Amino acid sequence: MNPIEILDAPYGEHERQRYDLMIPADYAGRQGLILFLHGGAWIGGDKAGYREELMRWCGKGYAAASVNYHYLAPDAHMDTLVGDLSLALYAIRRKAAANGADLTRLLLTGISAGGHLSLLYAYARTESSPIRPACVVDYAGPALLTDEGLLYGTPKRYPPAEKWLDIYANLTGIPMTEENMEAILPRLRRYSPVCHVRPSSPPTLICHGMEDDVVPYSNATALRDALEKCGVEYVFMPMPKTGHSLDSPVYAESLFLFDAWAKRFLDPAPDA
């Protein structure tokens, strides 16, 4: 039997509120969903880049989805993006149920901005998510938005430093000026996954290049330390001699662990 494919389906009225979903033909008794969130500094990227991944995971017997969300803009701040994920998951769960699949466990994953949203949503919406986060796989996600490397930048990174001023202003809803820093910093902490880690936070796999000049490696160590302090299960995979592109043999190793986590956290229990 062919898998169920729902492509470019709406979960809201905005043009960016669309999702792709693939479900194995016989998903009876399976409850897990892998959700891919695209990167692009919250101002670019598209879910279509994950179509092959959805097909691959569907072929391995898992429901998989990818979601577009609002780009940051003067009228779309970080709360809008996080809210999009809840709306998308409601729509995905309803659509899956209509096709005979009851999705109750969620593995969130993404690269860069997608990693940030995966972490932030999993930690901040653990109890309220339509599909409960079971674990997170983070690739080079900004975990601490008050990190000086993010705030003040490095010459080689993309977008250029002046573009980050607009991004942070739209992210927080407050113009990024020296005079506004006292008001901006609490907002940045609010949207920093590190600040939402609790003992009940889902297990997390952190993969980060040690020479990342877009999202400083210190973001990854700050997240590791927060998880350690709260006693949350994690695996930390630093990637030596690796930048933001994650072009590293360690990246390939992380995919084996990704597979193991999907099986462990999304497969039904033996007696289910």
C-alpha positions as CSV (number, residue, x, y, z in Angstrom):
1,M,0.0,0.0,0.0
2,N,1.2,3.5,-0.8
3,P,1.8,5.9,2.1
4,I,-0.6,8.8,2.8
5,E,0.9,12.1,1.5
6,I,-0.6,15.4,2.4
7,L,1.4,18.2,0.8
8,D,1.2,21.9,1.2
9,A,-1.9,21.7,3.4
10,P,-3.1,24.8,5.2
11,Y,-3.3,25.1,9.0
12,G,-4.2,28.8,9.0
13,E,-5.0,31.6,6.6
14,H,-1.5,33.1,6.2
15,E,0.4,32.0,3.1
16,R,3.2,30.6,5.3
17,Q,0.8,28.5,7.4
18,R,1.3,25.3,5.5
19,Y,2.5,21.8,6.3
20,D,3.6,18.6,4.6
21,L,2.7,15.2,6.2
22,M,3.5,11.6,5.2
23,I,2.1,8.6,7.1
24,P,2.9,5.0,6.4
25,A,-0.1,3.1,5.0
26,D,-0.5,1.0,8.0
27,Y,0.2,3.1,11.1
28,A,-2.1,1.2,13.5
29,G,-0.6,1.1,17.0
30,R,2.1,3.7,16.1
31,Q,1.8,7.1,17.8
32,G,5.0,8.9,17.0
33,L,5.6,11.9,14.7
34,I,8.9,13.4,13.6
35,L,8.5,17.1,12.9
36,F,11.2,19.0,10.9
37,L,11.5,22.7,11.2
38,H,13.5,24.6,8.6
39,G,16.3,27.1,9.3
40,G,16.9,30.4,7.7
41,A,17.5,32.9,10.5
42,W,13.7,33.0,11.0
43,I,13.4,35.1,7.8
44,G,14.0,32.5,5.1
45,G,13.9,28.8,4.4
46,D,11.0,26.5,3.4
47,K,9.5,23.1,4.5
48,A,9.9,21.8,0.9
49,G,13.6,21.2,1.6
50,Y,12.6,18.3,3.9
51,R,10.4,16.3,1.4
52,E,13.1,13.7,0.8
53,E,13.5,13.3,4.6
54,L,9.8,12.8,5.0
55,M,9.8,10.1,2.4
56,R,12.8,8.4,4.0
57,W,11.3,8.3,7.4
58,C,7.9,7.3,6.1
59,G,9.7,4.4,4.3
60,K,11.2,3.4,7.7
61,G,7.7,3.3,9.2
62,Y,7.3,6.7,10.9
63,A,4.9,9.5,10.4
64,A,6.9,12.6,9.5
65,A,6.0,16.3,8.8
66,S,7.5,19.6,8.0
67,V,6.0,23.0,8.7
68,N,6.3,26.5,7.3
69,Y,5.9,29.3,9.8
70,H,5.7,33.1,9.7
71,Y,8.9,34.9,8.9
72,L,9.8,37.4,11.5
73,A,8.5,40.8,10.6
74,P,7.3,44.1,12.3
75,D,3.9,42.4,12.7
76,A,5.2,38.9,13.4
77,H,7.3,38.3,16.5
78,M,8.6,35.1,18.1
79,D,5.3,34.4,19.9
80,T,3.7,34.3,16.4
81,L,6.2,31.7,15.2
82,V,5.7,29.5,18.3
83,G,2.0,29.9,18.0
84,D,2.2,28.6,14.4
85,L,3.7,25.4,15.6
86,S,0.8,24.7,18.0
87,L,-1.7,25.5,15.2
88,A,0.2,23.2,12.8
89,L,0.3,20.3,15.3
90,Y,-3.4,20.6,15.9
91,A,-4.0,20.4,12.2
92,I,-1.6,17.5,11.7
93,R,-3.1,15.5,14.5
94,R,-6.6,16.0,13.2
95,K,-5.5,15.1,9.6
96,A,-3.7,12.0,10.9
97,A,-6.7,10.9,12.9
98,A,-8.9,11.2,9.9
99,N,-6.5,8.8,8.2
100,G,-6.4,6.3,11.1
101,A,-3.3,7.5,12.9
102,D,-3.4,8.7,16.6
103,L,-0.3,10.8,17.0
104,T,0.6,11.4,20.7
105,R,4.4,11.5,20.8
106,L,6.6,14.0,19.1
107,L,10.3,14.2,18.1
108,L,11.2,17.8,17.1
109,T,14.2,18.6,15.0
110,G,15.7,21.3,13.0
111,I,18.9,23.1,12.0
112,S,19.8,26.6,13.1
113,A,16.6,28.6,13.5
114,G,14.7,25.3,13.1
115,G,16.8,24.0,16.0
116,H,16.0,27.0,18.1
117,L,12.2,26.6,17.5
118,S,12.4,22.9,18.2
119,L,14.1,23.5,21.5
120,L,11.9,26.5,22.5
121,Y,8.7,24.7,21.6
122,A,9.6,21.4,23.3
123,Y,10.6,23.1,26.5
124,A,8.1,26.0,26.7
125,R,5.1,24.0,25.4
126,T,5.8,20.6,27.0
127,E,2.4,20.4,28.7
128,S,0.2,22.3,26.2
129,S,1.4,20.9,22.9
130,P,-1.3,19.0,20.9
131,I,1.2,16.3,20.5
132,R,3.5,15.9,23.5
133,P,7.2,16.4,22.9
134,A,9.1,13.2,23.6
135,C,12.6,14.4,22.6
136,V,14.5,17.0,20.7
137,V,17.3,16.7,18.2
138,D,19.0,20.1,17.8
139,Y,21.5,21.0,15.1
140,A,23.3,24.3,15.7
141,G,20.3,26.0,17.2
142,P,20.5,29.4,19.0
143,A,19.8,28.3,22.6
144,L,20.8,31.5,24.4
145,L,19.8,34.7,22.6
146,T,21.7,36.9,25.1
147,D,25.0,35.3,24.1
148,E,27.4,38.1,23.3
149,G,28.4,36.4,20.1
150,L,24.9,36.6,18.8
151,L,24.3,40.1,20.2
152,Y,27.4,41.7,18.8
153,G,28.3,39.4,16.0
154,T,31.4,38.2,14.1
155,P,32.6,39.5,10.7
156,K,32.1,36.3,8.7
157,R,28.6,35.2,9.7
158,Y,25.4,35.4,7.8
159,P,23.3,37.5,7.9
160,P,25.5,40.5,8.3
161,A,25.5,42.2,11.7
162,E,23.2,45.1,10.6
163,K,20.6,42.5,9.5
164,W,20.6,41.0,12.9
165,L,19.5,44.3,14.3
166,D,16.3,44.0,12.3
167,I,16.0,40.3,13.2
168,Y,16.2,41.0,16.9
169,A,13.9,43.9,16.7
170,N,11.2,41.8,14.9
171,L,11.9,38.8,17.2
172,T,11.2,40.9,20.4
173,G,9.0,43.6,19.1
174,I,11.4,46.2,20.4
175,P,13.8,48.3,18.3
176,M,17.4,47.0,18.8
177,T,19.1,50.1,20.2
178,E,21.5,50.7,23.0
179,E,18.9,52.7,24.8
180,N,16.4,49.8,24.6
181,M,18.8,47.0,25.9
182,E,17.3,47.0,29.4
183,A,13.9,46.1,27.9
184,I,15.2,43.8,25.1
185,L,17.3,41.5,27.3
186,P,14.3,40.1,29.3
187,R,12.5,39.4,26.0
188,L,15.6,37.6,24.6
189,R,15.8,35.5,27.7
190,R,12.1,34.7,27.3
191,Y,12.8,33.3,23.8
192,S,16.0,31.5,24.8
193,P,15.5,27.7,25.2
194,V,18.1,27.6,27.9
195,C,15.8,29.7,30.1
196,H,13.0,27.2,29.8
197,V,14.8,24.0,30.8
198,R,13.1,22.2,33.7
199,P,13.5,18.8,35.2
200,S,10.5,17.7,33.1
201,S,12.0,18.9,29.8
202,P,12.3,16.2,27.1
203,P,15.6,14.4,26.4
204,T,17.8,16.4,24.0
205,L,20.5,15.6,21.5
206,I,22.7,18.6,20.9
207,C,24.9,18.7,17.7
208,H,27.0,21.9,17.2
209,G,30.1,22.9,15.3
210,M,32.9,24.1,17.5
211,E,33.9,26.7,14.9
212,D,30.4,27.9,14.2
213,D,30.6,31.7,13.4
214,V,26.9,32.1,13.0
215,V,25.6,30.6,16.3
216,P,28.5,30.5,18.7
217,Y,29.5,27.2,20.2
218,S,28.9,28.8,23.6
219,N,25.2,28.4,22.9
220,A,25.6,24.7,22.9
221,T,27.6,24.5,26.1
222,A,25.1,26.8,27.8
223,L,22.3,24.4,26.8
224,R,24.3,21.4,27.9
225,D,25.0,23.0,31.3
226,A,21.3,23.9,31.8
227,L,20.2,20.3,31.0
228,E,22.9,18.9,33.3
229,K,21.8,21.2,36.2
230,C,18.1,20.2,35.9
231,G,18.9,16.5,35.5
232,V,17.5,16.2,32.0
233,E,18.8,13.4,29.8
234,Y,20.9,14.7,27.0
235,V,23.7,13.7,24.6
236,F,26.2,16.4,23.6
237,M,28.0,16.0,20.3
238,P,30.5,18.8,19.7
239,M,31.9,18.8,16.2
240,P,35.6,19.8,16.0
241,K,36.8,21.9,13.1
242,T,33.1,22.4,12.0
243,G,31.2,25.6,11.3
244,H,27.5,26.3,10.9
245,S,27.2,24.1,7.8
246,L,27.8,21.0,10.0
247,D,30.0,19.5,7.3
248,S,31.6,16.9,9.6
249,P,32.0,13.2,10.1
250,V,30.4,13.7,13.5
251,Y,27.2,14.8,11.7
252,A,27.0,11.4,10.1
253,E,27.4,9.8,13.5
254,S,24.6,11.9,14.9
255,L,22.2,10.4,12.3
256,F,22.7,6.9,13.7
257,L,21.8,8.3,17.2
258,F,18.8,10.1,15.6
259,D,17.6,6.8,14.3
260,A,18.1,5.2,17.7
261,W,16.2,8.0,19.5
262,A,13.3,7.7,17.0
263,K,13.0,4.1,17.8
264,R,13.3,4.6,21.5
265,F,11.0,7.5,22.0
266,L,8.4,7.1,19.2
267,D,8.0,3.3,18.8
268,P,5.2,1.7,20.8
269,A,6.1,-0.1,24.0
270,P,6.5,-3.8,23.6
271,D,3.3,-4.5,25.5
272,A,1.3,-1.7,23.8
